[in-house]
């Protein structure tokens, strides 16, 4: 069986779960047939005309991009407009597109980890860790006498396990009603007549990654022609997620705080950042002679970091871009900031992500080639 675009998307999801993405973001599989075979993959920061041609020239079947190709709903796909022109070419060339944006930024081994590593920071601590629901609740309605079949089906699909206990469910008895219409093949009852059935409402917890397989097994084992079920999203609160193992995952967040190998002045550290990121220019807020021991890294653009009270835990903030007003705010708050450019601060994650993909056992076994884009360059040149 060939290695597919859907399998590649699933691997990206394990490295940077799409559920980590901000609500306004657009991540995941954006373009392509899920069943399309994948032999060569191009990793890039942006999908640009040059990158699309590079993918075609290198005979790549998929592009993994940090920035979304499709960010907002598209009302038209025209060859004279962006991003419609690129979408049309990618479809014509048979190249799929997978996006890992804010989910990669928040991933513990993503954009900010790559930036921290390039800058040589150690003793890393996630800045403002977020809580995250790792499970969903599945509720299915089943006729009396068949509840054990459904419980076993849930287990086969990978649900219903709590700690060292499997087949964990809760059931509530009740009455279900239905009228079989013409052409229906009811489990019980006659066409056109109201049927009242003794049923159980069966509830269980399912890992998000297994919900599809659990539902598939439940439908296969269920005696009804039409299966009624609900999937509930669990929304943790700061007070609840620490007590419930299914509502906690503090292992991700936007940014890292790390220590420098040795203290140095702000201007010296800025030169180190400039060299490490291979950028020609950068902007600094704060006294050049200020003593720096710790740094908060947040690649790209994250103006909300400036307003966070926790930002003062680090001696300096290293980010991508900073607006005039954000710089004034940082200066007023007494914060020191190094803005190295959006592209420069995020570029390290491209090779970082490529290395993670190459080390994946499925990709190794399928002998998929992972290449880093050589055509993706900063959209703004410094002179």
N, C-alpha and C positions, 0 to 999 in steps of 0.2 A: 504494500500500500504506500502511495506517495505521501510525503510530508506536506500538509496543506496550510493555507493561509489561516484557517480557523485554529489549527494547532499552534501556529506561530503567535497568533493573538492571545491564546491561552497562556503561553509562556511569558509574554510581556506582562500579562495580568498577574502572574505569580511574582514577577520581579518588582512591579510597581502596580499594585491592585487598583483597578479603575475606580473602585469605591472610595479611594482616598481623594479623588479629584474634587475640586471646588464645584459648588452647584452651578456656577455660571460657565463652567468649562465644557469642552466637547472632546472627549477622548475615546480611545478604542478603535475598532475597525471602521474606517471612514469610507473606504473605497475598495471594491474587489469582490470576487466570488469566494465565499468561505471554503469551498471545495477545491479551489485552484491549487495545483501543485507548486511548491516552492523549492527552488534550488539555490538561488542567490538573493541576498538581502542587502540593501544599502541603508546605513544608519546616518541620519543627518539632523541638524538643528531646525532647518526650514525646508519646505518644498518650494523650490524656485524653478524658473525655466531651465537654468543650467543644471540643476540637480535632476530634473526630469530627463533631460537629454543624457546625463551621465548614467542614469539608471538604464536607459535604453541601450547606450553604448556598451555597458558592462553586462547586458542581458540579465538584469535583475528582475525578479518576479514580484518583489515587494520593497516598499520603503517604510522604514520606521522613523518617524519624525517627532521631535520634541514639540514644536509649535504646530497647532492644528492647521491643516490645509483648509478645512471647512470649519469656520468658527461660528458664523451666524447662519440662520436659515436662508437657503438660496431660492430666490423666486425665478431666476433665469440662469441658464447655462449657455453662455455665448462665447464664441471664439475671440471676441474683441474685449472681453471683460475678465477681471480677476475675481475669484480663482477659477471661473468657468473654463477659461482657455486651458489651464493646467489639468483640470478634471477631464476634459475631452481628450487631451493627449494621453493621459494615463490610462483611460479606458481603451483608447485605440491601441496603445502599446501592451495592454494586458498587465499593468503594474498595479498591485494593491497598495493601500496606504493604511498604516496603523499609527495612531498618535498616543504618545505618553507625555502629557504636559504637567499639570499641577499634581497629578498622581505621582509622577517621577520626582517632582520637586519635594514632595512630602515623604517619599519613600526613604527608609533609613539607609538604603544603599543607592541613592539616586543622585540628583543634580547637586545638592548641597554637600553630600558626602564626597563627590568627585572634586568639588571646589576646595573643601577642607583638606583633602589629601594633597592636591596640587600645591597648596600653601604651606604644607608641612605641619598642620595643626594636630595636636594629640589630646588625649583625655576628652574625647568628644561627648557632648551632652546635647540631646535634642532640645531645641528651643520651643517652648510652649507645646508640649506633647498633647495630641488630641485623643479623645476617646472615640471608640469605633465599635459598632456592633458586628461581631464575627458570625452571628447566626441570624436566621429568620425563623418565624413561627409558622408552621404549616398546620392548617385545620382542614380535615376531610370528613365528609359525612358518609357513613357506611351502614347498610342494613344489619340488624341484629343477627348474630351468628357468623358474620364474616369479618368481625373486628380483628381476629388473630391473623387472618390472611393479609390484612392491610398493615398490621404492625410488623409482620415479617417482611413485607414489601418495602416498608420504610427503612428497615435495617439493611436490606440488600442494596438499596440506593445510597446508603451512607448517612442516614439520619437517625435520630432517636438515641444518640449516645451521650451520656453525661458522666464524665470521669471514667470510672471502671465499670459502669453499668450501661448495657445496651438495651434496646427495645423499650426505651422510656417514653411513655405516653400518658395522657390523661383523657378520660372519656366521660361524657355526660349524656344520659339517655334523653330522647325526645321523639317527636313525631314529625315525619316528613310527608308532604303532600305533592301529588302530581297528577296530571291527566295525560295519558298517552294519546298523541295525535295520530292522524292517518299516516301509515308507513313506519311508525315506531315499533320497536321490538322490546317491550318492557320486560324487566326482570320479574315483575309481578303486576297484575292488573290487566284491564281490558281497554281497548281503544275507546275514547270518548267518555270514560267513567273516572270520576275522582277516586284516587287511591290514597289511602292513609297507611304509611309504613312505619314500623318501629325502627328507629335508627339511633346510631351513636354519633355524637360530635367528638371526633378524635383529634387531639392536639399534641404536637411534638415540636422539638427544636431541631433545626437542620442547618449545618454549615452552609453559608452562602454559596460556596463552591460546589455543593452537592445537590442544590435544590432541583435542578433540571433532571438529574438521574433519579432522585427520589420520586418526583412527580411521574416520571415515565414508568417506574416500577409500580406505583400505586394504581395508575390507570390500567396497566396490564393485569393486575390482580383483582381489580374491582369488578363486582358482578353487574353493576349498572352500565347501561349503554352510554349514558351521559354522566360524568363524574363531577360532583360539586365539591370544590375545594377553594380555600383562601390562603394567600401568603401574606403575612404581616411583617412589615419592617419594624425592627426594634430600635427605638431611639433612646440611647443612654443619657442620663443626666450626670453631672459631676458627682452627685452623692450616691448614685446607684451603680455606676459602672465599676467602681472599685470593689464592690461586694459581689458582683455577678461575673463569673468567668466567661459568660457568653456576651457580655457587654463591655469587655475591656480589651484594649490593645493600645498601650501608650508608646508603642515602638515607632510612631511616625509623627511628623510635624514639620512645619515650615521653617527650616533653618537649623544650624548647629552652632553651639558655642564650644570653642576649643582653646587650648593653650599654645602659646608660641614656645619654641624650644629654648629661647632666651629672650628676656625683655629687650626692647629697643624703642627708639623714638618713632613717632608716627611717620615722619618723612622717610625714615629708613625702611620701615615696614611697607610703606606705599611703593617704594622702589622695588622691594621684593615681590609685591603683588604684580607690579607692572611687568617684571621679568618673567614671573611664573606664568602669567596669562598671555604673554607675548602681545601686549597691546601698546600702542604708541602714546596714548594719552589717558589720563584718568583725572578725576576731580577729588578734592579733599576738603572736608569740613572739620575744623578744629586746629589747634595749635600744632605746628610741625614738630615741636620739641616735646609734645606730650608723651608720657611713658606708656608703652603698650605691652601688656602681658597676656591678655585674652582677646579673642576676636569672635564676633558673631557673623557667620557667613549666611547670606541669603541671596542667591543668584537671581539674575533677571531684574524684575521690578516688584517691590513689595513695600509701598509707602506706609502701610499700616504698621510695619515693624518700628518705625520712628516713634509712633504714638504709644507703643506698648511700654508699660512701666518696667517690664522685664528687660528691655533693651539696655538699661543701665547696668545690668549684670556683667556686660562685656566692656572692655576698654575702647573698642572700635567696632564699627559695623562695616563689613565688606559686602557690597551689593553691586548690581549692574548699573542701574540708572537712577538718577535722583533729580526731580524737578526743582525749579527755582524756589517754589514755595515750601517744598519738603526740606530743602537745604536750609532755608530760613528757620523753619520749625526746629530742625535738628540743632542748629546753632543756638537758638533760644533755650533749648532744653539742656544745653551743655554736652551734647553728644558729638562724638568724633566719627566721621563717616568717610569711607573710600568708595567712590563710584567708578568702577573699572570699565563700564560699558556693558550693555545687555548681552551682546553677542559674546564678548570675551569672557564674561563671568559664567556663561552657560556652556561654552564650547567644550570644556573638559569632560562633560557627561557623555558626549558622543562616543569617544573612544572607550570610556568607562563602561557604557552600556554594551558596546560591541564585544568587549572582553567577557562580560557577564553572559551574553548570548552564546559566545563560542564555547564557554565552559558547560553549557547545558547538555545533559546526556542525550536528550531527544534530538537536538540539533547535531550533536556529534555523530550519533548513530545514523541519522539521515544524510550526513555529509553535506549539510547546507553551508554555503560560503557566506560569511558575514564581512561586509566591506564598510569602511568609513568613507564618507563623502569627501572628495577632494575639490568639488565644485562649489560647495557651500561657503560663501565668504560674507563678511559683514556688509549690510546694505548701505552703510554710510562710511565713506573713506575719510581718514584723517590726513591732513596735509601739513 
